[in-house]
C-alpha cells in the first residue's frame, strides 16, 4: 500500500500569512524551530540569516537567492553579475535523457516551467559519474532566449502550422516520435490547465499501452529510493489537496508549481536537436478557432497576465481607467486606494488582498508596502511609475520610470493609440 501522510492545510496557510498572530509559531514548526522572519517591536521585519528560505504559496520551502520574491529586488548590475557568475555545464555523452515539455505561455518559460526544469535537473544530476541530460521539447513560435540558464542541455524545437494553437493530437504524435527515436528515461510535464495536464495524460495513456503503468499527477516532491524501478519515489497531492500520497516515480510525471527550485547556479548548452524521423501526418479531429476575446475588466486578479495597479500616487483616476482600457490591462489597486474608495475591495493586491502571478505588473503611484510586495512576489516582470526614486517599489521593479504618473500615462496612451492608428480599444 502507498504511504499516506496527512497535512494540516490551516497551519500551512498560517505559515504563508505573516500577518496572522500565529505566523511565527507555524513557521517554526515547519522549519524545525528556526524562525526566518518576525515583526520587530518598531514594526520592522527582522530576518534570521541562518534560516534561509521561505514557504511558497503551495506550502513548499523555497530559497530566494536574489531577494526579489521578498521585495528586495537586486539591482540590474547585481542581477547581471549573478548571471555572469554561473558555472557552464556541457554534457557531451549523457547516460539517459529526461524530457520536459514546458507550457511556455506567451512564448516564454513560465515560473512553473522553470520549477519543472529544476526537478528535471535533480533526476539528471543524481549520479555524478553517469549524468543524464535534460531535453526540452518546444512547440510553435517562441520568444525565449535563456534556455541554457533554465537548465536545458538539449532543445528540440518542433515548429509548423500543425502544432500552432491547441493541437494536442499533432503534439502527441511528435512526442511519440521522440519516444521511438530517443527513448527518454523520464517524461516531465506541468500539471497545469494551460495544456500540460491534458497533453501529459494523453502521452501517459499512449506509453502505457501494454504495461498499464499510470502517470503520477499532482507531484510536488521526489526522493531517491533504491527499491523503486527508476530509483525514485514521488509525493503527490490527493483528495483535493488534503493528503500526500507516495508511490514509485513512473516514467510520465505531471508536476505542480514549486515542485523544485529553478536552476540558478549553472548555465547549460541548450544544444539544438532535430528528429531524423518526421512525426506521422495525422488528421486532427480538433479545429482551433483562435483565442476568445475577453474583457480585461472581467478577469480575476489571480488569473490575469497583465495587471495595472493604482496607489496613493494616482490623482487622475479617469486617466488611469482610460490607460488600463487602452493597454488591455486588468485593474488592481493598493490597500490605500481601496480604503479611500477609489477601487473595489476585490481589486486589492497584496497579502491582505489577492496574491497575483501576472507576467507583467505595472504599479502606478504605489510606494511598496511589505504586504503589497509580498502579494506580487510571483510576478515575472514589475514596472513601477513613481515620483520617489527611493521607494521600495522602485527597488523591486525590473523597470522604473520616475515622474508624474498622470503625464507618463497620458504619453503612453498617446503612443499606443498612434501605433494603432488612433484606435483606443485594446488589441
Helices and strands as residue ranges (DSSP letters): E 4-6, H 9-16, H 23-30, E 37-39, E 45-47, E 54-55, E 61-62, G 68-70, H 76-84, E 87-89, E 97-101, G 105-107, H 111-124, E 133-139, E 154-158, G 161-163, H 168-182, E 186-190, H 196-207, E 216-224, E 232-238, E 243-248, E 252-255, E 266-268, E 271-273, G 296-298, G 301-303, E 306-310, H 317-327, E 330-333, H 335-339, G 345-347, E 360-364, H 370-375, E 381-386, H 392-396, E 399-402, H 405-419
